[in-house]
Amino acid sequence: MKQEKLDWLADNPFYTKRLAFFVGQRCREASITAVAEETHLDWKTVKELDKQYMREQLRRVGVPRPKVIGIDEVSIRKGHIYRIVVSDLERHRPIWFGGEDRSEESMDQFYKELGPAKSGRIRLAVMDMWKPFRASTIKAAPQAAILFDKFHVLSHLGEALDTVRKAEYSRLEGKDRSFIKGQRYTLLSHRENLTTRGRQSLRLLLKANRRLHTAYILRESFEQMWDYEREGWARRFFENWRESLKWQRLKPYEKFARMIDRHWDGIAAYCKPENKVALGFVEGLNNKIRVIQRRSYGLHDEEYLRLKVLTTTLKPI
């Protein structure tokens, strides 16, 4: 007896590919539960049809051959459970989601799957200052320049500013302390992202506390680092910025400056014209992954999450 394969059938023989693609398109915008209610299908059936749709998306875009990659980790569960996400920053899409944690061994898995030939094509790797990512990249793609992601660098400076805020709150009493209470978000956000009320609160806070005012101005001014097109200019700016810390008694900022000094090569790399890439993509992708995780709350199928991440920026079929 000869079995005939029908191209129009989905992997589940009870459904057509047309239905699978419809379900997959709907699951890009809604949760599995919502799509199951809309189509009167079982929850598990919707998930499996969505998986088929996403696998077909990945098949159509082909095997990745990245030249500029972005590396980041995402938390998938409580308890410091991480996975690594690698993106093609020229094509603006994630190309790998895996590993068991954020160790060098997990990062090695990406380069092993990519293969020596394709790893040798990578000219730039954008990452945070996490040593295992850097060590794995130097080992597997030694020709690639390493650039530390602006948003991760600034997050360290934001943490330094928050440490100053906590120290000031502990040091002060009464009315002076009341200006600081409950203002963490106001202080750490960029001014343009605040509401009118938030800007008023920020003005009052900075007027009431000289040390926080100084720390805030230093945090805002540091972003100029990525505007320079020559390393010498960037270095001069940094030295002037670090010099302005003298007599300010801002220990967290001094610690941050020492960290920048140790990792200078990976920050100054952005001054080279060939390294001017869209650094905001990795941060934006992280936000999209958090939305996927919220929509898939209670879902423990990691393969489904992997497919969702890898197809999140692909065009619908």
Secondary structure, DSSP 8 states (H G I E B T S, - for coil): ------TTB-SSTTSBHHHHHHHHHHHTTS-HHHHHHHHT--HHHHHHHHHHHHHHHHHHH-S---SEEEEEEEEEETTTEEEEEEEETTTTEEEEEE-SSSSHHHHHHHHHHH-HHHHTT--EEEE-S-HHHHHHHHHH-TTSEEEE-HHHHHHHHHHHHHHHHHHHHHH--HHHHHTTTT-HHHHHS-GGGS-HHHHHHHHHHHHH-HHHHHHHHHHHHHGGGGG-SSHHHHHHHHHHHHHTTTTS--HHHHHHHHHHHHTHHHHHGGGSGGG---THHHHHHHHHHHHHHHHTTT---HHHHHHHHHHTTS---
